């Protein structure tokens, strides 16, 4: 679009703008605003759920749609009362902060409200500020658990009060992670309690964003929440060489021992905890190390005349907790 600007001469200056390709469109586009985008909640006891309702408005002349609300951590929950705003329409967005995992002292909690109108995207930034007091805390504030097997990882609940809270229920958002809780122990004027997150073998591979919820008898802090992440890795691959142990004999002659070598990760040793057999005609000795070595011995007196097929179950604790199975075959002529 092209425009000409005409300036008159003399004491007064007059601007006239003529658009060459139609009438100039209105400059007001959809824009989400808040009259008070920053709110200070003041002093806050740790563990208390802080909430505030922000007024938001589409200040433009076109409708807009909320896309998402991004928060800075899992301790925040953003709850808009609507997703679509007509021109000039107002609404509310409630932000809740679970302060149990927040650092003592001054804190800023932010939310990015992302929206779209026609082909334009925009962002409205909202902020809550407050000063957290060291009354009740969960540490660490955020936890990432990397594992390829069952594992426990602790959280610590710290309480600076005369009596510890009573916990009525503890849950996680994952069916593959459970919580185990110890009794509170007093040290000076502070109570400490350990909560173990237990990642179970059923947890599928991949990254899982989760949170735990602890319900208490404190009316000011009825629920304590903390985010955590589980990264379930593929169990370490262990290779067996040779993959099958077999014997060929005749009559009542003794059969020689056979060796099986277990190769694992170069970074972790192969630790053999136990070797068991599906048939009583075998026994074994073993050595753990960078390569695990198993020596399988055949008890000829327990092998039937037609021979036998069996399996050795090798239970490992490293490079991962797993059981490796080795086929065994004895053929007699």
VMD Tcl script that draws the C-alpha trace (Angstrom):
set ca {
  {0.00 0.00 0.00}
  {1.44 3.41 -0.96}
  {0.65 6.76 0.66}
  {1.29 10.43 -0.11}
  {1.90 13.00 2.61}
  {0.92 16.62 1.80}
  {2.28 19.41 3.97}
  {0.71 22.87 3.60}
  {2.83 25.98 3.82}
  {2.29 28.83 6.19}
  {1.89 29.14 9.91}
  {-0.07 25.92 10.33}
  {1.04 22.46 9.36}
  {-1.57 20.03 8.09}
  {-0.94 16.38 7.30}
  {-3.14 14.60 4.85}
  {-2.56 10.93 4.15}
  {-4.12 9.35 1.08}
  {-3.84 5.60 0.65}
  {-3.38 4.47 -2.91}
  {-4.84 0.97 -2.47}
  {-8.02 1.36 -0.56}
  {-9.00 2.75 2.79}
  {-6.47 2.50 5.64}
  {-7.53 -0.37 7.95}
  {-8.08 0.16 11.65}
  {-4.91 -0.06 13.72}
  {-6.59 -1.79 16.68}
  {-5.88 -5.52 16.60}
  {-6.83 -8.12 19.18}
  {-4.57 -7.75 22.19}
  {-4.87 -9.48 25.56}
  {-4.10 -7.16 28.47}
  {-4.43 -7.06 32.25}
  {-4.89 -3.88 34.29}
  {-2.66 -5.37 37.03}
  {-0.28 -7.92 35.45}
  {1.89 -8.01 38.61}
  {0.47 -8.83 42.03}
  {2.32 -9.04 45.36}
  {0.90 -11.55 47.86}
  {3.26 -10.45 50.66}
  {4.63 -12.85 53.32}
  {3.63 -16.49 52.79}
  {4.14 -19.48 55.09}
  {5.84 -22.35 53.30}
  {3.39 -25.06 52.30}
  {0.44 -22.71 51.88}
  {-1.33 -22.63 48.50}
  {-1.22 -19.05 47.22}
  {-3.82 -18.02 44.67}
  {-4.77 -14.84 42.84}
  {-7.30 -14.05 40.13}
  {-6.02 -11.79 37.35}
  {-8.49 -9.82 35.28}
  {-7.70 -10.11 31.57}
  {-9.34 -8.44 28.59}
  {-9.27 -8.48 24.82}
  {-8.58 -4.79 24.21}
  {-8.83 -5.10 20.42}
  {-11.62 -5.19 17.89}
  {-11.16 -8.80 16.81}
  {-11.87 -12.07 18.66}
  {-8.97 -14.06 20.07}
  {-8.38 -17.60 21.29}
  {-6.16 -18.73 24.17}
  {-3.58 -21.28 23.01}
  {-1.89 -22.23 26.28}
  {-0.63 -20.89 29.59}
  {3.02 -21.67 30.22}
  {4.17 -21.68 33.83}
  {7.69 -21.58 35.18}
  {7.47 -24.79 37.24}
  {5.21 -27.64 38.22}
  {4.26 -25.80 41.42}
  {2.01 -23.43 39.41}
  {-1.47 -24.10 38.13}
  {-3.18 -21.67 35.74}
  {-6.98 -21.80 35.39}
  {-8.57 -19.44 32.82}
  {-12.36 -19.10 33.01}
  {-12.68 -19.17 29.21}
  {-10.68 -19.91 26.09}
  {-12.29 -17.50 23.61}
  {-12.62 -13.72 23.96}
  {-14.74 -11.51 21.77}
  {-13.74 -7.93 20.98}
  {-13.54 -6.01 24.26}
  {-14.53 -9.07 26.32}
  {-13.18 -9.54 29.84}
  {-12.36 -12.71 31.73}
  {-10.40 -14.08 34.67}
  {-7.33 -16.25 35.02}
  {-6.65 -17.85 38.38}
  {-3.07 -18.76 39.30}
  {-2.31 -21.13 42.20}
  {1.16 -21.64 43.65}
  {2.01 -24.61 45.87}
  {4.75 -23.09 48.00}
  {6.04 -26.24 49.73}
  {8.90 -26.58 47.24}
  {9.71 -22.88 46.95}
  {12.90 -21.29 48.23}
  {12.79 -19.27 51.43}
  {12.74 -15.52 50.78}
  {11.61 -13.42 47.83}
  {10.04 -15.34 44.94}
  {8.58 -14.45 41.56}
  {6.11 -16.82 39.90}
  {5.33 -16.20 36.26}
  {2.84 -17.32 33.65}
  {2.89 -16.69 29.89}
  {-0.59 -16.52 28.41}
  {-0.28 -17.31 24.69}
  {-3.13 -16.38 22.37}
  {-3.98 -16.07 18.68}
  {-6.17 -13.73 16.66}
  {-6.51 -14.37 12.93}
  {-2.92 -14.91 11.81}
  {-1.28 -13.10 14.73}
  {0.04 -14.64 17.94}
  {0.64 -12.74 21.15}
  {1.79 -13.21 24.74}
  {0.56 -11.69 28.00}
  {2.97 -12.04 30.93}
  {1.51 -12.28 34.44}
  {3.55 -12.27 37.65}
  {2.95 -13.14 41.29}
  {5.53 -12.09 43.86}
  {5.81 -13.06 47.51}
  {8.15 -13.73 50.41}
  {8.14 -17.38 51.55}
  {8.72 -18.07 55.24}
  {10.56 -21.26 56.38}
  {7.57 -23.00 57.96}
  {7.12 -26.15 55.87}
  {9.25 -27.23 52.92}
  {9.78 -30.14 50.53}
  {13.24 -30.68 49.10}
  {14.44 -31.00 46.41}
  {12.18 -28.50 44.66}
  {12.33 -30.52 41.43}
  {13.69 -34.00 40.90}
  {14.73 -35.88 37.77}
  {15.19 -39.63 38.22}
  {17.18 -41.52 35.59}
  {16.83 -45.27 35.90}
  {16.74 -48.50 33.96}
  {15.38 -50.54 36.87}
  {13.51 -50.28 40.18}
  {14.87 -47.38 42.20}
  {14.09 -45.32 45.30}
  {14.79 -41.60 45.56}
  {14.17 -39.43 48.63}
  {12.33 -36.18 49.22}
  {12.67 -34.50 52.63}
  {9.75 -32.81 54.37}
  {11.04 -30.16 56.80}
  {8.78 -28.52 59.39}
  {9.71 -25.66 61.69}
  {6.82 -25.95 64.13}
  {5.98 -27.43 67.52}
  {4.22 -30.53 66.16}
  {4.57 -32.21 62.75}
  {1.57 -32.37 60.45}
  {-0.39 -35.59 60.11}
  {-0.50 -37.02 56.59}
  {-3.86 -38.45 55.54}
  {-2.89 -39.64 52.04}
  {0.05 -39.66 49.66}
  {-0.33 -40.21 45.93}
  {1.47 -39.62 42.65}
  {0.10 -38.94 39.19}
  {1.87 -42.04 37.84}
  {0.58 -45.58 38.43}
  {4.20 -46.72 38.10}
  {5.55 -44.62 41.00}
  {4.54 -45.01 44.64}
  {5.47 -43.11 47.82}
  {6.91 -44.56 51.02}
  {6.95 -42.29 54.09}
  {9.02 -42.52 57.26}
  {8.07 -41.25 60.71}
  {9.06 -37.64 61.55}
  {12.26 -37.16 63.55}
  {12.96 -34.03 65.59}
  {16.32 -32.29 65.48}
  {16.37 -29.14 67.58}
  {13.33 -27.06 66.63}
  {12.87 -28.76 63.26}
  {11.03 -31.93 62.23}
  {12.42 -34.03 59.37}
  {10.58 -36.74 57.47}
  {11.83 -38.73 54.47}
  {9.54 -39.60 51.57}
  {10.84 -42.16 49.10}
  {9.65 -42.17 45.51}
  {9.75 -45.76 44.27}
  {9.88 -46.26 40.50}
  {8.44 -49.71 39.81}
  {9.52 -52.17 37.09}
  {6.25 -51.57 35.22}
  {7.29 -48.01 34.34}
  {7.55 -47.78 30.53}
  {10.59 -46.38 28.78}
  {10.75 -42.68 28.04}
  {10.36 -39.37 29.89}
  {7.42 -38.99 32.28}
  {6.46 -35.64 33.87}
  {4.74 -36.39 37.18}
  {3.85 -34.86 40.53}
  {3.15 -36.09 44.02}
  {0.34 -34.96 46.31}
  {0.46 -35.13 50.11}
  {-2.74 -34.37 52.03}
  {-2.25 -33.01 55.57}
  {-4.35 -32.02 58.60}
  {-3.09 -28.42 58.42}
  {-6.02 -26.25 57.23}
  {-3.56 -23.62 55.96}
  {-1.58 -26.19 53.96}
  {-4.05 -29.00 53.19}
  {-2.11 -30.27 50.17}
  {1.62 -30.34 49.49}
  {2.62 -30.85 45.88}
  {5.98 -31.37 44.21}
  {6.87 -32.09 40.59}
  {9.27 -34.85 39.55}
  {10.41 -36.40 36.30}
  {11.18 -40.05 35.62}
  {13.44 -40.90 32.69}
  {13.20 -44.66 32.18}
  {16.14 -45.85 30.14}
  {16.46 -49.01 28.10}
  {18.08 -51.67 30.28}
  {21.70 -52.36 29.49}
  {22.11 -55.12 26.93}
  {24.11 -58.13 28.12}
  {25.40 -60.55 25.50}
  {26.28 -64.18 26.21}
  {29.04 -66.00 24.38}
  {28.40 -68.68 23.29}
  {24.61 -68.12 23.29}
  {23.95 -71.85 23.87}
  {25.92 -74.42 25.91}
  {25.74 -77.97 24.62}
  {27.36 -81.30 25.35}
  {27.64 -84.48 23.31}
  {28.60 -87.68 25.12}
  {28.15 -91.42 25.15}
  {27.64 -94.03 27.82}
  {28.50 -92.98 31.36}
  {31.52 -90.87 30.45}
  {32.00 -87.62 32.32}
  {31.11 -84.44 30.47}
  {33.47 -81.45 30.54}
  {32.57 -78.11 32.11}
  {31.53 -75.32 29.75}
  {32.20 -71.58 30.08}
  {29.75 -68.79 29.27}
  {31.09 -65.22 29.04}
  {28.74 -62.29 29.71}
  {29.59 -58.97 28.04}
  {27.91 -55.79 29.26}
  {28.52 -52.05 29.14}
  {32.12 -50.91 29.04}
  {31.28 -48.45 31.83}
  {29.72 -50.95 34.26}
  {30.86 -54.38 35.46}
  {28.81 -57.54 35.06}
  {27.79 -58.50 38.60}
  {26.32 -62.01 38.89}
  {24.16 -62.53 41.99}
  {22.86 -66.05 41.37}
  {22.76 -68.85 38.79}
  {19.90 -71.36 38.95}
  {18.87 -74.21 36.66}
  {15.59 -75.65 35.44}
  {17.04 -79.19 35.84}
  {18.95 -80.63 38.83}
  {21.67 -82.11 36.59}
  {23.62 -78.82 36.47}
  {25.53 -76.60 38.87}
  {27.77 -73.58 38.41}
  {30.47 -71.35 39.77}
  {30.94 -67.78 38.58}
  {33.11 -64.68 38.71}
  {31.90 -61.08 38.31}
  {33.95 -58.37 36.65}
  {34.23 -56.35 33.45}
  {33.14 -59.63 31.87}
  {31.13 -62.12 33.88}
  {32.29 -65.74 33.63}
  {30.10 -68.74 34.44}
  {31.46 -72.29 34.63}
  {28.64 -74.82 34.15}
  {29.22 -78.37 35.39}
  {27.11 -81.39 34.39}
  {26.26 -83.97 37.06}
  {26.28 -87.01 34.79}
  {24.47 -89.20 37.32}
  {21.40 -86.92 37.15}
  {21.17 -86.73 33.37}
  {18.68 -89.23 31.86}
  {19.89 -91.62 29.16}
  {18.01 -89.75 26.44}
  {19.74 -86.46 27.34}
  {18.09 -83.22 28.46}
  {17.29 -79.67 27.46}
  {17.36 -77.09 30.25}
  {17.92 -73.40 31.02}
  {20.37 -71.52 33.23}
  {18.85 -68.36 34.79}
  {21.57 -65.81 35.58}
  {20.41 -63.03 37.91}
  {22.40 -59.80 37.51}
  {22.53 -56.61 39.57}
  {24.78 -54.77 37.09}
  {24.93 -53.30 34.49}
  {21.19 -53.50 35.22}
  {18.85 -55.59 37.34}
  {17.78 -58.39 35.04}
  {17.84 -62.13 34.49}
  {19.69 -63.58 31.51}
  {18.71 -67.07 30.35}
  {21.14 -69.48 28.68}
  {19.83 -72.60 26.88}
  {21.57 -75.88 27.82}
  {21.49 -79.09 25.78}
  {22.96 -82.51 26.63}
  {22.82 -85.19 23.91}
  {23.90 -88.77 24.61}
  {24.64 -91.52 22.10}
}
mol new
graphics top color blue
foreach p $ca { graphics top sphere $p radius 0.5 }
foreach p [lrange $ca 0 end-1] q [lrange $ca 1 end] { graphics top cylinder $p $q radius 0.2 }
display resetview
